[in-house]
Amino acid sequence: MDANRGQNGIQLLLAAEQEAQHIVNAARSAKMARLKQAKEEAEKDIAEFRAHVEAQFQRKVAESSGDSGANVKRLEQETETKIHHLKTEASRISHDVVHMLLKQVTTVKN
């Protein structure tokens, strides 16, 4: 009877060990599935964030290039105004400058 009892104890231990192994395997499988799911969720979040940041960047580029176009136009107008002013001033004083140069060239000093 003691031998029978020992056999039953060994069988119970083996059965318990197998059950524990199944529980551990199930836990590992669940863990791997959850890790895979978490990775997919993280990749989705990263893709959404990247798209959001890219959209903001494109909007800023569009805004700054629009401002750049306005600045270029404003600078062109200012340049044209200055050129016109310089031409007007040059034509106004050119007669006096020519007269002064001729006087300096033709005057003889001892």
URFENFEN-V516918 format. One record per residue. N is the residue number from 1. RES is the residue in one letter. SS is DSSP state (a for helix, b for strand, c for the rest). PSI is psi as a letter, one per 40 degrees, with the letter a starting at -180 (NA if undefined). Layout:
n=<N,N>
res=<RES,RES>
ss=<SS,SS>
psi=<PSI,PSI>
This chain:
n=<1,2,3,4,5,6,7,8,9,10,11,12,13,14,15,16,17,18,19,20,21,22,23,24,25,26,27,28,29,30,31,32,33,34,35,36,37,38,39,40,41,42,43,44,45,46,47,48,49,50,51,52,53,54,55,56,57,58,59,60,61,62,63,64,65,66,67,68,69,70,71,72,73,74,75,76,77,78,79,80,81,82,83,84,85,86,87,88,89,90,91,92,93,94,95,96,97,98,99,100,101,102,103,104,105,106,107,108,109,110>
res=<M,D,A,N,R,G,Q,N,G,I,Q,L,L,L,A,A,E,Q,E,A,Q,H,I,V,N,A,A,R,S,A,K,M,A,R,L,K,Q,A,K,E,E,A,E,K,D,I,A,E,F,R,A,H,V,E,A,Q,F,Q,R,K,V,A,E,S,S,G,D,S,G,A,N,V,K,R,L,E,Q,E,T,E,T,K,I,H,H,L,K,T,E,A,S,R,I,S,H,D,V,V,H,M,L,L,K,Q,V,T,T,V,K,N>
ss=<c,a,a,a,a,a,a,a,a,a,a,a,a,a,a,a,a,a,a,a,a,a,a,a,a,a,a,a,a,a,a,a,a,a,a,a,a,a,a,a,a,a,a,a,a,a,a,a,a,a,a,a,a,a,a,a,a,a,a,a,a,a,a,a,a,a,a,a,a,a,a,a,a,a,a,a,a,a,a,a,a,a,a,a,a,a,a,a,a,a,a,a,a,a,a,a,a,a,a,a,a,a,a,a,a,a,c,c,c,c>
psi=<d,d,d,d,d,d,d,d,d,d,d,d,d,d,d,d,d,d,d,d,d,d,d,d,d,d,d,d,d,d,d,d,d,d,d,d,d,d,d,d,d,d,d,d,d,d,d,d,d,d,d,d,d,d,d,d,d,d,d,d,d,d,d,d,d,d,d,d,d,d,d,d,d,d,d,d,d,d,d,d,d,d,d,d,d,d,d,d,d,d,d,d,e,d,d,d,d,d,d,d,d,d,d,d,d,e,h,h,i,NA>
